[in-house]
């Protein structure tokens, strides 16, 4: 692995470890959110941008981790921002998070995936190299 990959993996590992060491998972439950709903609503009224940005930064890694926190944060987004804006925000952020998870799998973990599942992907890899982006599903 290149040095930048190792540094990025170490950063991710440190962030995940810090999340559990400091016990932040206790705040990502429905009970914790219900008990703080009045506080969250008043905070949303006074600081909507800060709440939105914190929601975005909390939700970005959740599709990559495939954790239960994603479901709790999705429900919290709807409860805090309302049905329409909650749906827009959660859809936008989860799409970006899934894209980041794809890019991590594509560029950081490519060798590991290829060594483990490479024999399953030979036909699709061959069809992709021959036809490029115009691959059809019949060719695979």
N, CA, C and O atoms as CSV, one atom per row, in Angstrom:
chain,resi,resn,atom,element,x,y,z
A,1,UNK,N,N,0.831,-1.179,0.000
A,1,UNK,CA,C,0.000,0.000,0.000
A,1,UNK,C,C,0.872,1.239,0.000
A,1,UNK,O,O,1.979,1.243,0.539
A,2,UNK,N,N,0.361,2.272,-0.605
A,2,UNK,CA,C,1.074,3.533,-0.599
A,2,UNK,C,C,0.928,4.193,0.766
A,2,UNK,O,O,0.043,3.854,1.552
A,3,UNK,N,N,1.814,5.137,1.024
A,3,UNK,CA,C,1.805,5.815,2.310
A,3,UNK,C,C,0.501,6.575,2.526
A,3,UNK,O,O,-0.031,6.578,3.637
A,4,UNK,N,N,-0.022,7.216,1.487
A,4,UNK,CA,C,-1.266,7.976,1.650
A,4,UNK,C,C,-2.441,7.064,1.986
A,4,UNK,O,O,-3.326,7.454,2.747
A,5,UNK,N,N,-2.461,5.874,1.437
A,5,UNK,CA,C,-3.527,4.925,1.775
A,5,UNK,C,C,-3.432,4.501,3.226
A,5,UNK,O,O,-4.439,4.410,3.928
A,6,UNK,N,N,-2.220,4.243,3.665
A,6,UNK,CA,C,-2.026,3.829,5.051
A,6,UNK,C,C,-2.431,4.955,5.991
A,6,UNK,O,O,-3.073,4.708,7.013
A,7,UNK,N,N,-2.066,6.180,5.659
A,7,UNK,CA,C,-2.451,7.312,6.498
A,7,UNK,C,C,-3.960,7.474,6.552
A,7,UNK,O,O,-4.517,7.731,7.619
A,8,UNK,N,N,-4.629,7.326,5.417
A,8,UNK,CA,C,-6.083,7.453,5.391
A,8,UNK,C,C,-6.744,6.335,6.196
A,8,UNK,O,O,-7.703,6.585,6.926
A,9,UNK,N,N,-6.245,5.119,6.071
A,9,UNK,CA,C,-6.802,4.009,6.845
A,9,UNK,C,C,-6.568,4.209,8.339
A,9,UNK,O,O,-7.440,3.895,9.150
A,10,UNK,N,N,-5.409,4.725,8.705
A,10,UNK,CA,C,-5.147,5.012,10.115
A,10,UNK,C,C,-6.066,6.099,10.642
A,10,UNK,O,O,-6.543,6.015,11.774
A,11,UNK,N,N,-6.318,7.121,9.831
A,11,UNK,CA,C,-7.234,8.186,10.242
A,11,UNK,C,C,-8.636,7.639,10.466
A,11,UNK,O,O,-9.288,7.981,11.453
A,12,UNK,N,N,-9.099,6.794,9.557
A,12,UNK,CA,C,-10.425,6.192,9.701
A,12,UNK,C,C,-10.478,5.316,10.948
A,12,UNK,O,O,-11.461,5.353,11.689
A,13,UNK,N,N,-9.434,4.533,11.186
A,13,UNK,CA,C,-9.397,3.668,12.363
A,13,UNK,C,C,-9.388,4.487,13.649
A,13,UNK,O,O,-10.045,4.118,14.622
A,14,UNK,N,N,-8.654,5.589,13.662
A,14,UNK,CA,C,-8.612,6.451,14.849
A,14,UNK,C,C,-9.974,7.076,15.104
A,14,UNK,O,O,-10.417,7.147,16.251
A,15,UNK,N,N,-10.647,7.532,14.049
A,15,UNK,CA,C,-11.965,8.135,14.215
A,15,UNK,C,C,-12.990,7.130,14.738
A,15,UNK,O,O,-13.792,7.457,15.612
A,16,UNK,N,N,-12.964,5.922,14.210
A,16,UNK,CA,C,-13.893,4.886,14.682
A,16,UNK,C,C,-13.591,4.512,16.128
A,16,UNK,O,O,-14.505,4.351,16.937
A,17,UNK,N,N,-12.304,4.374,16.450
A,17,UNK,CA,C,-11.933,4.045,17.827
A,17,UNK,C,C,-12.336,5.164,18.781
A,17,UNK,O,O,-12.837,4.892,19.872
A,18,UNK,N,N,-12.128,6.406,18.388
A,18,UNK,CA,C,-12.500,7.540,19.238
A,18,UNK,C,C,-14.005,7.574,19.465
A,18,UNK,O,O,-14.466,7.907,20.557
A,19,UNK,N,N,-14.770,7.228,18.427
A,19,UNK,CA,C,-16.231,7.196,18.552
A,19,UNK,C,C,-16.658,6.246,19.664
A,19,UNK,O,O,-17.530,6.575,20.469
A,20,UNK,N,N,-16.041,5.063,19.707
A,20,UNK,CA,C,-16.432,4.080,20.712
A,20,UNK,C,C,-15.758,4.328,22.063
A,20,UNK,O,O,-16.355,4.051,23.103
A,21,UNK,N,N,-14.532,4.841,22.067
A,21,UNK,CA,C,-13.837,5.109,23.327
A,21,UNK,C,C,-14.562,6.190,24.128
A,21,UNK,O,O,-14.713,6.077,25.344
A,22,UNK,N,N,-15.011,7.241,23.430
A,22,UNK,CA,C,-15.696,8.327,24.112
A,22,UNK,C,C,-17.180,8.047,24.336
A,22,UNK,O,O,-17.888,8.894,24.880
A,23,UNK,N,N,-17.658,6.883,23.930
A,23,UNK,CA,C,-19.036,6.481,24.208
A,23,UNK,C,C,-20.081,7.258,23.441
A,23,UNK,O,O,-21.190,7.456,23.939
A,24,UNK,N,N,-19.757,7.698,22.255
A,24,UNK,CA,C,-20.706,8.500,21.485
A,24,UNK,C,C,-21.866,7.683,20.924
A,24,UNK,O,O,-22.868,8.254,20.492
A,25,UNK,N,N,-21.746,6.357,20.924
A,25,UNK,CA,C,-22.823,5.530,20.399
A,25,UNK,C,C,-24.078,5.624,21.255
A,25,UNK,O,O,-25.168,5.319,20.772
A,26,UNK,N,N,-23.953,6.034,22.504
A,26,UNK,CA,C,-25.129,6.156,23.375
A,26,UNK,C,C,-26.047,7.288,22.932
A,26,UNK,O,O,-27.229,7.294,23.273
A,27,UNK,N,N,-25.517,8.241,22.178
A,27,UNK,CA,C,-26.334,9.363,21.717
A,27,UNK,C,C,-27.056,9.062,20.409
A,27,UNK,O,O,-27.900,9.847,19.977
A,28,UNK,N,N,-26.737,7.940,19.774
A,28,UNK,CA,C,-27.369,7.583,18.501
A,28,UNK,C,C,-28.414,6.497,18.690
A,28,UNK,O,O,-28.424,5.496,17.975
A,29,UNK,N,N,-29.271,6.702,19.639
A,29,UNK,CA,C,-30.395,5.805,19.845
A,29,UNK,C,C,-31.678,6.616,19.770
A,29,UNK,O,O,-31.667,7.827,19.990
A,30,UNK,N,N,-32.775,5.954,19.463
A,30,UNK,CA,C,-34.056,6.651,19.384
A,30,UNK,C,C,-34.478,7.209,20.744
A,30,UNK,O,O,-35.078,8.281,20.819
A,31,UNK,N,N,-34.167,6.487,21.807
A,31,UNK,CA,C,-34.528,6.960,23.140
A,31,UNK,C,C,-33.801,8.254,23.482
A,31,UNK,O,O,-34.393,9.178,24.041
A,32,UNK,N,N,-32.511,8.318,23.144
A,32,UNK,CA,C,-31.735,9.531,23.426
A,32,UNK,C,C,-32.267,10.709,22.615
A,32,UNK,O,O,-32.345,11.830,23.117
A,33,UNK,N,N,-32.630,10.451,21.364
A,33,UNK,CA,C,-33.157,11.533,20.534
A,33,UNK,C,C,-34.533,11.994,21.009
A,33,UNK,O,O,-34.827,13.189,20.995
A,34,UNK,N,N,-35.377,11.050,21.430
A,34,UNK,CA,C,-36.705,11.426,21.943
A,34,UNK,C,C,-36.596,12.254,23.214
A,34,UNK,O,O,-37.356,13.200,23.418
A,35,UNK,N,N,-35.653,11.895,24.057
A,35,UNK,CA,C,-35.512,12.634,25.315
A,35,UNK,C,C,-34.968,14.045,25.091
A,35,UNK,O,O,-35.183,14.930,25.919
A,36,UNK,N,N,-34.277,14.254,23.998
A,36,UNK,CA,C,-33.699,15.572,23.702
A,36,UNK,C,C,-34.440,16.310,22.589
A,36,UNK,O,O,-33.917,17.287,22.053
A,37,UNK,N,N,-35.634,15.870,22.232
A,37,UNK,CA,C,-36.337,16.445,21.097
A,37,UNK,C,C,-36.648,17.932,21.275
A,37,UNK,O,O,-36.513,18.703,20.325
A,38,UNK,N,N,-37.051,18.339,22.447
A,38,UNK,CA,C,-37.362,19.759,22.685
A,38,UNK,C,C,-36.105,20.608,22.578
A,38,UNK,O,O,-36.141,21.715,22.040
A,39,UNK,N,N,-35.001,20.096,23.087
A,39,UNK,CA,C,-33.732,20.820,23.004
A,39,UNK,C,C,-33.277,20.928,21.552
A,39,UNK,O,O,-32.797,21.978,21.125
A,40,UNK,N,N,-33.428,19.845,20.796
A,40,UNK,CA,C,-33.028,19.842,19.391
A,40,UNK,C,C,-33.890,20.816,18.588
A,40,UNK,O,O,-33.375,21.533,17.730
A,41,UNK,N,N,-35.192,20.848,18.858
A,41,UNK,CA,C,-36.075,21.774,18.138
A,41,UNK,C,C,-35.721,23.230,18.422
A,41,UNK,O,O,-35.705,24.054,17.508
A,42,UNK,N,N,-35.438,23.549,19.673
A,42,UNK,CA,C,-35.067,24.935,19.977
A,42,UNK,C,C,-33.706,25.273,19.373
A,42,UNK,O,O,-33.484,26.403,18.936
A,43,UNK,N,N,-32.803,24.310,19.347
A,43,UNK,CA,C,-31.492,24.545,18.728
A,43,UNK,C,C,-31.625,24.733,17.220
A,43,UNK,O,O,-30.910,25.539,16.624
A,44,UNK,N,N,-32.541,23.988,16.607
A,44,UNK,CA,C,-32.769,24.125,15.160
A,44,UNK,C,C,-33.285,25.521,14.829
A,44,UNK,O,O,-32.916,26.096,13.805
A,45,UNK,N,N,-34.117,26.053,15.672
A,45,UNK,CA,C,-34.668,27.389,15.422
A,45,UNK,C,C,-33.578,28.445,15.545
A,45,UNK,O,O,-33.536,29.387,14.753
A,46,UNK,N,N,-32.700,28.299,16.528
A,46,UNK,CA,C,-31.666,29.320,16.725
A,46,UNK,C,C,-30.446,29.128,15.838
A,46,UNK,O,O,-29.838,30.115,15.424
A,47,UNK,N,N,-30.067,27.893,15.532
A,47,UNK,CA,C,-28.858,27.597,14.746
A,47,UNK,C,C,-29.141,26.572,13.649
A,47,UNK,O,O,-28.626,25.457,13.729
A,48,UNK,N,N,-29.927,26.897,12.641
A,48,UNK,CA,C,-30.279,25.879,11.646
A,48,UNK,C,C,-29.087,25.414,10.807
A,48,UNK,O,O,-28.994,24.235,10.468
A,49,UNK,N,N,-28.186,26.321,10.475
A,49,UNK,CA,C,-27.037,25.921,9.643
A,49,UNK,C,C,-26.099,24.995,10.394
A,49,UNK,O,O,-25.593,24.025,9.830
A,50,UNK,N,N,-25.867,25.293,11.660
A,50,UNK,CA,C,-24.970,24.445,12.439
A,50,UNK,C,C,-25.568,23.059,12.617
A,50,UNK,O,O,-24.847,22.065,12.534
A,51,UNK,N,N,-26.851,22.973,12.856
A,51,UNK,CA,C,-27.504,21.683,13.011
A,51,UNK,C,C,-27.470,20.901,11.702
A,51,UNK,O,O,-27.250,19.690,11.698
A,52,UNK,N,N,-27.690,21.601,10.598
A,52,UNK,CA,C,-27.631,20.939,9.290
A,52,UNK,C,C,-26.235,20.407,9.010
A,52,UNK,O,O,-26.083,19.267,8.571
A,53,UNK,N,N,-25.215,21.220,9.260
A,53,UNK,CA,C,-23.852,20.755,8.984
A,53,UNK,C,C,-23.450,19.609,9.907
A,53,UNK,O,O,-22.755,18.691,9.473
A,54,UNK,N,N,-23.868,19.641,11.156
A,54,UNK,CA,C,-23.544,18.522,12.046
A,54,UNK,C,C,-24.287,17.256,11.633
A,54,UNK,O,O,-23.757,16.152,11.753
A,55,UNK,N,N,-25.507,17.419,11.150
A,55,UNK,CA,C,-26.260,16.258,10.645
A,55,UNK,C,C,-25.550,15.647,9.435
A,55,UNK,O,O,-25.436,14.427,9.319
A,56,UNK,N,N,-25.079,16.507,8.546
A,56,UNK,CA,C,-24.376,16.032,7.352
A,56,UNK,C,C,-23.108,15.287,7.746
A,56,UNK,O,O,-22.856,14.196,7.236
A,57,UNK,N,N,-22.312,15.847,8.635
A,57,UNK,CA,C,-21.053,15.207,9.020
A,57,UNK,C,C,-21.277,13.927,9.818
A,57,UNK,O,O,-20.433,13.032,9.790
A,58,UNK,N,N,-22.375,13.826,10.516
A,58,UNK,CA,C,-22.671,12.584,11.235
A,58,UNK,C,C,-23.186,11.500,10.290
A,58,UNK,O,O,-22.933,10.314,10.502
A,59,UNK,N,N,-23.911,11.912,9.246
A,59,UNK,CA,C,-24.509,10.934,8.340
A,59,UNK,C,C,-23.578,10.478,7.228
A,59,UNK,O,O,-23.793,9.406,6.662
A,60,UNK,N,N,-22.554,11.252,6.895
A,60,UNK,CA,C,-21.682,10.884,5.772
A,60,UNK,C,C,-21.046,9.504,5.913
A,60,UNK,O,O,-21.088,8.729,4.957
A,61,UNK,N,N,-20.464,9.165,7.047
A,61,UNK,CA,C,-19.835,7.838,7.118
A,61,UNK,C,C,-20.807,6.686,7.343
A,61,UNK,O,O,-20.402,5.528,7.240
A,62,UNK,N,N,-22.071,6.962,7.645
A,62,UNK,CA,C,-22.984,5.876,7.994
A,62,UNK,C,C,-23.274,4.892,6.852
A,62,UNK,O,O,-23.404,3.700,7.132
A,63,UNK,N,N,-23.383,5.313,5.582
A,63,UNK,CA,C,-23.566,4.285,4.548
A,63,UNK,C,C,-22.355,3.382,4.386
A,63,UNK,O,O,-22.495,2.202,4.062
A,64,UNK,N,N,-21.167,3.931,4.609
A,64,UNK,CA,C,-19.964,3.110,4.492
A,64,UNK,C,C,-19.868,2.103,5.629
A,64,UNK,O,O,-19.402,0.980,5.434
A,65,UNK,N,N,-20.302,2.500,6.795
A,65,UNK,CA,C,-20.222,1.614,7.958
A,65,UNK,C,C,-21.387,0.633,8.014
A,65,UNK,O,O,-21.311,-0.383,8.705
A,66,UNK,N,N,-22.449,0.929,7.302
A,66,UNK,CA,C,-23.664,0.121,7.304
A,66,UNK,C,C,-24.123,-0.142,8.727
A,66,UNK,O,O,-24.429,-1.274,9.103
A,67,UNK,N,N,-24.164,0.907,9.493
A,67,UNK,CA,C,-24.476,0.766,10.908
A,67,UNK,C,C,-25.926,1.150,11.189
A,67,UNK,O,O,-26.607,1.746,10.355
A,68,UNK,N,N,-26.365,0.797,12.365
A,68,UNK,CA,C,-27.720,1.110,12.795
A,68,UNK,C,C,-27.906,2.609,12.964
A,68,UNK,O,O,-29.029,3.111,12.911
A,69,UNK,N,N,-26.808,3.318,13.165
A,69,UNK,CA,C,-26.890,4.769,13.332
A,69,UNK,C,C,-27.485,5.435,12.100
A,69,UNK,O,O,-28.110,6.489,12.218
A,70,UNK,N,N,-27.309,4.852,10.929
A,70,UNK,CA,C,-27.873,5.429,9.707
A,70,UNK,C,C,-29.396,5.471,9.791
A,70,UNK,O,O,-30.008,6.459,9.385
A,71,UNK,N,N,-30.005,4.426,10.304
A,71,UNK,CA,C,-31.464,4.408,10.434
A,71,UNK,C,C,-31.937,5.423,11.466
A,71,UNK,O,O,-32.939,6.108,11.261
A,72,UNK,N,N,-31.211,5.515,12.573
A,72,UNK,CA,C,-31.578,6.473,13.615
A,72,UNK,C,C,-31.418,7.897,13.095
A,72,UNK,O,O,-32.285,8.742,13.322
A,73,UNK,N,N,-30.315,8.168,12.398
A,73,UNK,CA,C,-30.090,9.513,11.863
A,73,UNK,C,C,-31.094,9.867,10.768
A,73,UNK,O,O,-31.472,11.030,10.633
A,74,UNK,N,N,-31.522,8.893,9.998
A,74,UNK,CA,C,-32.539,9.140,8.984
A,74,UNK,C,C,-33.863,9.540,9.636
A,74,UNK,O,O,-34.509,10.498,9.213
A,75,UNK,N,N,-34.253,8.806,10.656
A,75,UNK,CA,C,-35.476,9.155,11.390
A,75,UNK,C,C,-35.336,10.506,12.082
A,75,UNK,O,O,-36.284,11.290,12.129
A,76,UNK,N,N,-34.156,10.769,12.614
A,76,UNK,CA,C,-33.923,12.050,13.282
A,76,UNK,C,C,-33.984,13.202,12.289
A,76,UNK,O,O,-34.495,14.275,12.611
A,77,UNK,N,N,-33.465,12.985,11.083
A,77,UNK,CA,C,-33.539,14.028,10.061
A,77,UNK,C,C,-34.967,14.377,9.710
A,77,UNK,O,O,-35.295,15.550,9.530
A,78,UNK,N,N,-35.816,13.379,9.612
A,78,UNK,CA,C,-37.226,13.642,9.348
A,78,UNK,C,C,-37.918,14.317,10.513
A,78,UNK,O,O,-38.761,15.192,10.317
A,79,UNK,N,N,-37.567,13.916,11.721
A,79,UNK,CA,C,-38.203,14.511,12.899
A,79,UNK,C,C,-37.765,15.955,13.112
A,79,UNK,O,O,-38.567,16.797,13.517
A,80,UNK,N,N,-36.514,16.237,12.843
A,80,UNK,CA,C,-35.988,17.578,13.108
A,80,UNK,C,C,-36.335,18.556,11.995
A,80,UNK,O,O,-36.770,19.676,12.263
A,81,UNK,N,N,-36.143,18.139,10.748
A,81,UNK,CA,C,-36.297,19.062,9.623
A,81,UNK,C,C,-37.658,18.958,8.933
A,81,UNK,O,O,-37.933,19.728,8.013
A,82,UNK,N,N,-38.498,18.042,9.348
A,82,UNK,CA,C,-39.795,17.882,8.712
A,82,UNK,C,C,-39.723,16.880,7.575
A,82,UNK,O,O,-38.639,16.462,7.168
A,83,UNK,N,N,-40.880,16.501,7.070
A,83,UNK,CA,C,-40.940,15.453,6.055
A,83,UNK,C,C,-40.226,15.849,4.768
A,83,UNK,O,O,-39.379,15.098,4.285
A,84,UNK,N,N,-40.545,16.999,4.209
A,84,UNK,CA,C,-39.963,17.382,2.918
A,84,UNK,C,C,-38.464,17.631,3.025
A,84,UNK,O,O,-37.675,16.986,2.335
A,85,UNK,N,N,-38.063,18.579,3.902
A,85,UNK,CA,C,-36.645,18.910,3.993
A,85,UNK,C,C,-35.831,17.769,4.587
A,85,UNK,O,O,-34.670,17.591,4.219
A,86,UNK,N,N,-36.403,17.004,5.480
A,86,UNK,CA,C,-35.711,15.834,6.016
A,86,UNK,C,C,-35.427,14.804,4.941
A,86,UNK,O,O,-34.345,14.220,4.896
A,87,UNK,N,N,-36.413,14.583,4.069
A,87,UNK,CA,C,-36.216,13.652,2.962
A,87,UNK,C,C,-35.147,14.151,2.004
A,87,UNK,O,O,-34.294,13.377,1.569
A,88,UNK,N,N,-35.183,15.419,1.676
A,88,UNK,CA,C,-34.186,15.993,0.760
A,88,UNK,C,C,-32.788,15.891,1.364
A,88,UNK,O,O,-31.852,15.452,0.696
A,89,UNK,N,N,-32.646,16.289,2.605
A,89,UNK,CA,C,-31.330,16.285,3.249
A,89,UNK,C,C,-30.797,14.865,3.396
A,89,UNK,O,O,-29.642,14.597,3.063
A,90,UNK,N,N,-31.625,13.959,3.889
A,90,UNK,CA,C,-31.179,12.581,4.099
A,90,UNK,C,C,-30.846,11.910,2.770
A,90,UNK,O,O,-29.856,11.183,2.684
A,91,UNK,N,N,-31.642,12.135,1.745
A,91,UNK,CA,C,-31.351,11.540,0.434
A,91,UNK,C,C,-30.039,12.062,-0.130
A,91,UNK,O,O,-29.225,11.295,-0.643
A,92,UNK,N,N,-29.843,13.347,-0.035
A,92,UNK,CA,C,-28.626,13.966,-0.553
A,92,UNK,C,C,-27.392,13.451,0.180
A,92,UNK,O,O,-26.408,13.061,-0.447
A,93,UNK,N,N,-27.451,13.452,1.506
A,93,UNK,CA,C,-26.292,13.043,2.294
A,93,UNK,C,C,-26.022,11.550,2.174
A,93,UNK,O,O,-24.863,11.141,2.108
A,94,UNK,N,N,-27.050,10.740,2.143
A,94,UNK,CA,C,-26.821,9.295,2.021
A,94,UNK,C,C,-26.269,8.938,0.650
A,94,UNK,O,O,-25.494,7.990,0.525
A,95,UNK,N,N,-26.658,9.685,-0.383
A,95,UNK,CA,C,-26.089,9.451,-1.707
A,95,UNK,C,C,-24.606,9.808,-1.729
A,95,UNK,O,O,-23.794,9.076,-2.295
A,96,UNK,N,N,-24.260,10.925,-1.118
A,96,UNK,CA,C,-22.845,11.301,-1.039
A,96,UNK,C,C,-22.064,10.279,-0.215
A,96,UNK,O,O,-20.947,9.914,-0.582
A,97,UNK,N,N,-22.635,9.819,0.886
A,97,UNK,CA,C,-21.969,8.812,1.705
A,97,UNK,C,C,-21.768,7.501,0.974
A,97,UNK,O,O,-20.714,6.878,1.093
A,98,UNK,N,N,-22.766,7.078,0.221
A,98,UNK,CA,C,-22.624,5.850,-0.561
A,98,UNK,C,C,-21.576,6.019,-1.655
A,98,UNK,O,O,-20.835,5.083,-1.956
A,99,UNK,N,N,-21.512,7.199,-2.248
A,99,UNK,CA,C,-20.486,7.470,-3.258
A,99,UNK,C,C,-19.101,7.411,-2.638
A,99,UNK,O,O,-18.179,6.851,-3.233
A,100,UNK,N,N,-18.944,7.980,-1.452
A,100,UNK,CA,C,-17.651,7.915,-0.763
A,100,UNK,C,C,-17.284,6.480,-0.398
A,100,UNK,O,O,-16.115,6.102,-0.473
A,101,UNK,N,N,-18.267,5.683,-0.008
A,101,UNK,CA,C,-18.009,4.273,0.291
A,101,UNK,C,C,-17.571,3.530,-0.966
A,101,UNK,O,O,-16.664,2.698,-0.916
A,102,UNK,N,N,-18.214,3.828,-2.094
A,102,UNK,CA,C,-17.813,3.218,-3.355
A,102,UNK,C,C,-16.389,3.601,-3.720
A,102,UNK,O,O,-15.591,2.749,-4.114
A,103,UNK,N,N,-16.071,4.890,-3.588
A,103,UNK,CA,C,-14.720,5.346,-3.938
A,103,UNK,C,C,-13.671,4.728,-3.025
A,103,UNK,O,O,-12.566,4.417,-3.471
A,104,UNK,N,N,-14.002,4.550,-1.759
A,104,UNK,CA,C,-13.070,3.890,-0.844
A,104,UNK,C,C,-12.847,2.441,-1.261
A,104,UNK,O,O,-11.715,1.956,-1.264
A,105,UNK,N,N,-13.925,1.756,-1.612
A,105,UNK,CA,C,-13.781,0.367,-2.058
A,105,UNK,C,C,-13.032,0.283,-3.376
A,105,UNK,O,O,-12.258,-0.647,-3.602
A,106,UNK,N,N,-13.263,1.248,-4.236
A,106,UNK,CA,C,-12.637,1.247,-5.563
A,106,UNK,C,C,-11.154,1.548,-5.501
A,106,UNK,O,O,-10.363,0.893,-6.180
A,107,UNK,N,N,-10.764,2.521,-4.705
A,107,UNK,CA,C,-9.380,2.956,-4.724
A,107,UNK,C,C,-8.562,2.494,-3.518
A,107,UNK,O,O,-7.362,2.255,-3.659
A,108,UNK,N,N,-9.163,2.361,-2.356
A,108,UNK,CA,C,-8.392,1.942,-1.188
A,108,UNK,C,C,-8.309,0.431,-1.045
A,108,UNK,O,O,-7.252,-0.109,-0.720
A,109,UNK,N,N,-9.411,-0.243,-1.284
A,109,UNK,CA,C,-9.474,-1.673,-1.027
A,109,UNK,C,C,-9.540,-2.504,-2.306
A,109,UNK,O,O,-9.947,-3.665,-2.274
A,110,UNK,N,N,-9.145,-1.919,-3.414
A,110,UNK,CA,C,-9.253,-2.613,-4.700
A,110,UNK,C,C,-8.451,-3.904,-4.722
A,110,UNK,O,O,-8.952,-4.934,-5.173
A,111,UNK,N,N,-7.214,-3.863,-4.242
A,111,UNK,CA,C,-6.367,-5.055,-4.279
A,111,UNK,C,C,-6.926,-6.172,-3.405
A,111,UNK,O,O,-6.885,-7.343,-3.784
A,112,UNK,N,N,-7.446,-5.810,-2.239
A,112,UNK,CA,C,-8.005,-6.827,-1.351
A,112,UNK,C,C,-9.253,-7.470,-1.960
A,112,UNK,O,O,-9.430,-8.686,-1.887
A,113,UNK,N,N,-10.109,-6.654,-2.556
A,113,UNK,CA,C,-11.322,-7.187,-3.186
A,113,UNK,C,C,-10.963,-8.039,-4.397
A,113,UNK,O,O,-11.545,-9.101,-4.618
A,114,UNK,N,N,-9.999,-7.562,-5.177
A,114,UNK,CA,C,-9.610,-8.297,-6.378
A,114,UNK,C,C,-8.968,-9.640,-6.032
A,114,UNK,O,O,-9.208,-10.635,-6.716
A,115,UNK,N,N,-8.160,-9.676,-4.983
A,115,UNK,CA,C,-7.542,-10.944,-4.612
A,115,UNK,C,C,-8.559,-11.924,-4.040
A,115,UNK,O,O,-8.410,-13.137,-4.190
A,116,UNK,N,N,-9.581,-11.403,-3.394
A,116,UNK,CA,C,-10.563,-12.299,-2.782
A,116,UNK,C,C,-11.665,-12.727,-3.747
A,116,UNK,O,O,-12.073,-13.888,-3.740
A,117,UNK,N,N,-12.157,-11.787,-4.591
A,117,UNK,CA,C,-13.289,-12.074,-5.464
A,117,UNK,C,C,-12.951,-11.973,-6.941
A,117,UNK,O,O,-13.853,-11.897,-7.775
A,118,UNK,N,N,-11.672,-11.971,-7.278
A,118,UNK,CA,C,-11.259,-11.775,-8.663
A,118,UNK,C,C,-11.775,-12.842,-9.617
A,118,UNK,O,O,-12.096,-12.536,-10.765
A,119,UNK,N,N,-11.859,-14.070,-9.170
A,119,UNK,CA,C,-12.324,-15.141,-10.048
A,119,UNK,C,C,-13.798,-14.991,-10.403
A,119,UNK,O,O,-14.234,-15.522,-11.424
A,120,UNK,N,N,-14.573,-14.287,-9.593
A,120,UNK,CA,C,-15.978,-14.038,-9.908
A,120,UNK,C,C,-16.135,-12.924,-10.936
A,120,UNK,O,O,-17.156,-12.849,-11.619
A,121,UNK,N,N,-15.154,-12.080,-11.045
A,121,UNK,CA,C,-15.278,-10.867,-11.857
A,121,UNK,C,C,-14.566,-10.945,-13.200
A,121,UNK,O,O,-14.497,-9.935,-13.900
A,122,UNK,N,N,-14.040,-12.091,-13.587
A,122,UNK,CA,C,-13.253,-12.169,-14.825
A,122,UNK,C,C,-14.070,-11.805,-16.055
A,122,UNK,O,O,-13.607,-11.028,-16.890
A,123,UNK,N,N,-15.282,-12.352,-16.183
A,123,UNK,CA,C,-16.090,-12.082,-17.375
A,123,UNK,C,C,-16.494,-10.613,-17.454
A,123,UNK,O,O,-16.420,-10.003,-18.520
A,124,UNK,N,N,-16.917,-10.054,-16.340
A,124,UNK,CA,C,-17.334,-8.655,-16.369
A,124,UNK,C,C,-16.148,-7.730,-16.596
A,124,UNK,O,O,-16.286,-6.710,-17.271
A,125,UNK,N,N,-14.987,-8.067,-16.047
A,125,UNK,CA,C,-13.794,-7.258,-16.285
A,125,UNK,C,C,-13.391,-7.320,-17.754
A,125,UNK,O,O,-13.011,-6.305,-18.338
A,126,UNK,N,N,-13.470,-8.496,-18.347
A,126,UNK,CA,C,-13.133,-8.638,-19.761
A,126,UNK,C,C,-14.116,-7.868,-20.629
A,126,UNK,O,O,-13.704,-7.184,-21.566
A,127,UNK,N,N,-15.405,-7.966,-20.336
A,127,UNK,CA,C,-16.410,-7.235,-21.114
A,127,UNK,C,C,-16.246,-5.732,-20.938
A,127,UNK,O,O,-16.452,-4.973,-21.885
A,128,UNK,N,N,-15.885,-5.304,-19.762
A,128,UNK,CA,C,-15.699,-3.874,-19.515
A,128,UNK,C,C,-14.480,-3.337,-20.256
A,128,UNK,O,O,-14.514,-2.214,-20.760
A,129,UNK,N,N,-13.422,-4.105,-20.330
A,129,UNK,CA,C,-12.252,-3.629,-21.061
A,129,UNK,C,C,-12.508,-3.608,-22.565
A,129,UNK,O,O,-11.942,-2.776,-23.274
A,130,UNK,N,N,-13.345,-4.505,-23.059
A,130,UNK,CA,C,-13.632,-4.537,-24.490
A,130,UNK,C,C,-14.598,-3.436,-24.892
A,130,UNK,O,O,-14.353,-2.731,-25.871
A,131,UNK,N,N,-15.681,-3.276,-24.165
A,131,UNK,CA,C,-16.716,-2.324,-24.561
A,131,UNK,C,C,-16.659,-0.998,-23.821
A,131,UNK,O,O,-17.356,-0.055,-24.195
A,132,UNK,N,N,-15.844,-0.908,-22.779
A,132,UNK,CA,C,-15.728,0.341,-22.035
A,132,UNK,C,C,-17.011,0.675,-21.301
A,132,UNK,O,O,-17.647,-0.209,-20.727
A,133,UNK,N,N,-17.397,1.934,-21.314
A,133,UNK,CA,C,-18.582,2.331,-20.546
A,133,UNK,C,C,-19.901,1.894,-21.176
A,133,UNK,O,O,-20.959,2.059,-20.568
A,134,UNK,N,N,-19.854,1.343,-22.378
A,134,UNK,CA,C,-21.074,0.945,-23.063
A,134,UNK,C,C,-21.385,-0.525,-22.859
A,134,UNK,O,O,-21.999,-1.155,-23.720
A,135,UNK,N,N,-20.975,-1.068,-21.750
A,135,UNK,CA,C,-21.203,-2.489,-21.460
A,135,UNK,C,C,-22.694,-2.727,-21.271
A,135,UNK,O,O,-23.398,-1.940,-20.639
A,136,UNK,N,N,-23.145,-3.822,-21.832
A,136,UNK,CA,C,-24.549,-4.182,-21.626
A,136,UNK,C,C,-24.602,-5.380,-20.689
A,136,UNK,O,O,-23.651,-6.157,-20.599
A,137,UNK,N,N,-25.698,-5.517,-20.010
A,137,UNK,CA,C,-25.800,-6.575,-19.026
A,137,UNK,C,C,-25.862,-7.966,-19.658
A,137,UNK,O,O,-25.581,-8.962,-18.993
A,138,UNK,N,N,-26.230,-8.036,-20.942
A,138,UNK,CA,C,-26.243,-9.338,-21.605
A,138,UNK,C,C,-24.846,-9.881,-21.796
A,138,UNK,O,O,-24.650,-11.095,-21.849
A,139,UNK,N,N,-23.851,-8.971,-21.904
A,139,UNK,CA,C,-22.479,-9.401,-22.154
A,139,UNK,C,C,-21.834,-10.045,-20.940
A,139,UNK,O,O,-20.853,-10.777,-21.067
A,140,UNK,N,N,-22.378,-9.776,-19.770
A,140,UNK,CA,C,-21.730,-10.231,-18.558
A,140,UNK,C,C,-22.103,-11.645,-18.228
A,140,UNK,O,O,-21.639,-12.189,-17.225
